[in-house]
Amino acid sequence: MSTSIDSFLDLAAPGVRALQPYLPGKPVVELEREYGISNAIKLASNENPYGPGPLALAAASAAIEGLGRYPDGSGYQLAERLARKHQLDPACITLGNGSNDVLDIIARVFLTAQHEAVFSQYAFAVYPIVVQAAGATACVAPAHEGSHGPAYGHDLAAMLERVGPATRLVFIANPNNPTGTWLGSDELDSFISAVPAHVMVVVDEAYFEYVGEENYPDTSAWLARFPNLIVTRTFSKAYGLAGLRIGYALSHPDVAGLLNRVRQPFNVNSVAQAAAVAALDDDDYLQLCIRRNREGMARLVAGFEALGLACIESAGNFVAVDSGRSGADVYEALLQQGVIVRPVANYGMPGHLRVTIGRADENARFLHALEQVLRD
Ligand SMILES: *Cc1c(COP(=O)(O)O)cnc(C)c1O
């Protein structure tokens, strides 16, 4: 019996057949191997360019001694620490292998082939993946075009229009990746208030720590008011632990109970748990990274302006800039200079590039390379 590739495709679950895999940022080692260069820099995956803080590093090193044992499947210490931070019961917390894991768990708990999930145009690429993988239907609301809200930002009125009887989930990224756009407290509060009780609203706050904008909400404080709210956070961005894969959801305890049924028993490793607890205790380091991010953001924005390029105002640790030409071409030309950024044509933004705020030397090198590339 012979099989062709097509027949394997036929065997895949219907939602999986049409899936496009997530495109990660190009790793530095890959670029250096392919182009035969060294000293490449990566501003492509929104990591903290300073990495973990000293307390987190020390805790991670110490935890390595215990690698022979399974991790604490309940994540007791971290859940207690997070409960204190958010002034919630530990039963409200679901730990994930990155917050992407939590997003996937949420989709698998609430979606079937009969259900729909609503999110915005230009929203984080993981939402369509988890929705389709669960066999459900994605309803994409057009983003603001710029007259009633920030261009490329979530249009909550358009999203609400798409909520119907089959809707079980709404995904909101605040701020959103790759646009950096964010929603204010009043508009988000009104939106969640207007969403029917049978719809879970997921507010993805992956960049929460970086946001300094006035009126930006901490929706973890809204859980008592909205039992259908799920807030997700991560240690991958401001806390500098992307390589360890750890994030979490905050929700009503009954919702957390459902998420726990689907969660793999040991989804968060022991090193990640220890490092995350220590990272939460190192506020000085976090604040330092946030300050440097603001300085770097100001530097890049000023650099774009000097080059006559428009960027989308961002509340995160990255910024989407309109190259004014093919973003793919500029991306390739930057690669030749050893600078990795992120093309976002897959988001429907073919002229834009998403650039992570790096260290001061990296930002300067990127701006210099960009200037060269645009001149050629
Ligand atoms: C980076 C990011 C995440 C977090 O991913 P992890 O799995 O926690 O590393 C979640 N949501 C958005 C919008 C992101 O940009």
The ligand as an SDF file (V2000), in Angstrom:
LIG
                    3D

 15 15  0  0  0  0  0  0  0  0999 V2000
    4.8070   37.3770   22.8890 C   0  0  0  0  0  0  0  0  0  0  0  0
    3.3200   37.3330   23.0080 C   0  0  0  0  0  0  0  0  0  0  0  0
    2.7090   36.3880   23.8270 C   0  0  0  0  0  0  0  0  0  0  0  0
    3.5080   35.5390   24.7450 C   0  0  0  0  0  0  0  0  0  0  0  0
    3.9830   34.4210   24.2780 O   0  0  0  0  0  0  0  0  0  0  0  0
    4.6270   33.3760   25.3060 P   0  0  0  0  0  0  0  0  0  0  0  0
    4.0280   32.0910   24.8620 O   0  0  0  0  0  0  0  0  0  0  0  0
    4.2010   33.7440   26.6930 O   0  0  0  0  0  0  0  0  0  0  0  0
    6.0840   33.4690   25.1110 O   0  0  0  0  0  0  0  0  0  0  0  0
    1.3420   36.4110   23.9650 C   0  0  0  0  0  0  0  0  0  0  0  0
    0.6100   37.3160   23.3230 N   0  0  0  0  0  0  0  0  0  0  0  0
    1.1560   38.2520   22.5430 C   0  0  0  0  0  0  0  0  0  0  0  0
    0.2910   39.2660   21.9220 C   0  0  0  0  0  0  0  0  0  0  0  0
    2.5280   38.2650   22.3450 C   0  0  0  0  0  0  0  0  0  0  0  0
    3.0680   39.1640   21.5460 O   0  0  0  0  0  0  0  0  0  0  0  0
  1  2  1  0
  2  3  1  0
  2 14  2  0
  3  4  1  0
  3 10  2  0
  4  5  1  0
  5  6  1  0
  6  7  2  0
  6  8  1  0
  6  9  1  0
 10 11  1  0
 11 12  2  0
 12 13  1  0
 12 14  1  0
 14 15  1  0
M  END
$$$$
